[in-house]
Amino acid sequence: MERLIHPLKPIYDEESKILILGSFPSVYSRQNNFYYAHPQNRFWNMLENIFADKIDDKIKFLQRHHLALWDVIASCEIIGSSDASIKNVEVNDIPKLLKETNITKILLNGQKAYNLYCKYLKDKIAIEAICMPSTSPANATYSLDDLIKIYKLQINNIDKK
């Protein structure tokens, strides 16, 4: 098991309204230096469908739709991409990010991200946080259509001033 430091910067700006937090980048995402980089992960396809907007540039897409993206974990011990193997967690400074944005809702992409958020951050943050199904291809319980419906409810249920 190796100790890894999160290699990706958070994606946000002061107009961000919803923060989507994962647990820690997969091996594929770490190698490709971007969130949800594995072609079988349904994250980006789901967002394209929710907003009926083609992703040209992922960062510009997120900013256009007032979404922020980061992970709960700043560093941890992990085997490959296995959330189940995660140990000795240090968390990212999410309260600092929140001070620089207009975020009013936090969506946790998967149970592991939600559990870590509740353990380390929930008491420090006064913003609603919701556990969402993982967009990982390993989560076969939910189809792409299911993910679109579930996430769309939360994303559309926000003040879009």
C-alpha positions in Angstrom: 0.0 0.0 0.0 1.4 3.4 -0.9 0.8 6.8 0.5 -0.4 9.2 -2.2 -0.9 13.0 -2.2 -3.9 14.2 -4.2 -2.4 15.4 -7.5 -5.3 17.6 -8.8 -6.3 21.1 -8.0 -9.9 21.8 -7.2 -12.0 23.3 -10.0 -14.1 26.2 -8.9 -14.7 29.9 -9.1 -16.6 32.5 -7.0 -19.7 31.7 -9.1 -19.8 28.0 -8.1 -23.0 27.0 -6.5 -22.7 23.2 -6.2 -19.6 21.3 -5.0 -19.3 17.7 -6.2 -16.8 15.8 -4.1 -15.4 12.4 -4.8 -13.1 10.3 -2.5 -9.7 10.2 -4.3 -8.7 10.1 -8.0 -8.5 6.7 -9.6 -5.2 5.4 -11.0 -6.5 6.4 -14.5 -7.4 9.9 -13.4 -4.1 10.3 -11.7 -2.3 9.2 -14.8 -4.4 11.5 -17.0 -4.3 14.4 -14.6 -8.0 15.1 -14.5 -11.1 14.1 -12.6 -13.2 11.1 -13.7 -10.8 10.5 -16.6 -11.6 6.8 -17.1 -13.7 6.5 -20.3 -16.1 4.1 -18.5 -16.8 6.5 -15.7 -20.2 8.0 -16.4 -19.6 11.3 -14.7 -19.0 13.5 -17.7 -21.6 11.8 -19.9 -24.2 12.2 -17.0 -23.4 16.0 -16.8 -23.7 16.4 -20.6 -27.2 14.8 -20.4 -28.3 16.8 -17.4 -27.4 20.1 -19.0 -28.1 19.1 -22.6 -24.8 20.8 -23.3 -21.8 19.2 -25.1 -18.5 19.3 -23.1 -15.9 21.0 -25.2 -13.6 22.1 -22.3 -14.3 20.4 -19.0 -13.3 23.3 -16.8 -15.3 25.8 -18.8 -18.2 23.5 -18.8 -18.1 23.2 -15.0 -17.8 27.0 -14.7 -20.7 27.6 -17.1 -22.9 25.5 -15.0 -21.7 26.8 -11.6 -20.3 23.5 -10.6 -17.1 23.0 -8.4 -15.2 19.7 -8.4 -12.8 18.3 -5.8 -12.2 15.3 -3.6 -12.5 14.8 0.2 -9.1 13.3 0.5 -5.8 15.3 0.3 -3.6 12.2 1.0 -4.1 8.6 2.0 -2.8 5.1 1.7 -4.5 3.3 -1.2 -4.1 0.2 -3.3 -4.7 1.1 -7.0 -8.1 2.7 -7.3 -9.9 0.8 -4.5 -11.9 3.0 -2.2 -12.2 0.0 0.1 -8.5 0.0 0.6 -8.2 3.7 1.7 -6.5 4.2 5.0 -4.8 7.0 7.0 -6.8 9.8 5.5 -5.9 13.5 5.5 -8.7 15.7 4.1 -8.6 18.6 1.8 -9.4 22.1 3.1 -12.9 22.2 1.9 -14.0 25.0 4.4 -11.4 27.3 2.8 -12.8 26.6 -0.7 -16.3 27.2 0.4 -15.4 30.7 1.7 -14.3 31.6 -1.9 -17.5 30.5 -3.6 -21.3 30.8 -3.5 -21.7 27.1 -2.9 -25.0 26.2 -1.2 -25.0 22.4 -1.8 -22.5 19.6 -1.6 -23.0 16.4 -3.5 -20.8 13.4 -2.6 -20.1 11.1 -5.5 -20.3 7.7 -3.8 -20.7 6.2 -0.3 -17.0 6.3 0.5 -16.8 10.0 -0.2 -19.9 10.6 1.9 -18.6 8.5 4.8 -15.3 10.3 4.9 -17.0 13.7 4.6 -19.3 12.8 7.6 -16.3 11.6 9.6 -13.9 14.5 9.0 -15.8 17.5 7.7 -19.6 17.5 8.4 -19.2 19.2 11.8 -17.1 22.0 10.3 -19.4 22.8 7.4 -23.0 24.2 7.6 -24.0 23.4 4.0 -26.3 20.6 3.1 -24.4 17.5 1.9 -26.1 14.7 0.1 -24.8 11.2 -0.6 -25.2 10.4 -4.3 -24.7 7.1 -6.2 -21.1 6.7 -7.5 -20.7 7.3 -11.2 -17.9 4.7 -11.3 -18.4 1.8 -13.7 -17.9 -0.5 -10.6 -21.4 0.8 -9.4 -23.5 -1.5 -11.6 -26.6 -0.9 -9.4 -27.3 2.3 -11.3 -27.6 2.8 -15.0 -26.6 6.0 -16.7 -30.3 6.9 -16.9 -30.7 6.3 -13.2 -27.7 8.5 -12.4 -29.0 11.3 -14.7 -32.4 11.3 -13.0 -30.9 11.2 -9.4 -28.3 13.9 -10.0 -30.6 16.1 -12.1 -33.0 16.3 -9.2 -30.3 17.7 -6.9 -28.6 19.9 -9.5 -31.8 21.5 -10.7 -33.1 22.0 -7.2 -30.8 24.9 -6.6 -31.1 28.7 -6.9 -29.7 29.6 -10.3 -29.6 33.4 -10.0 
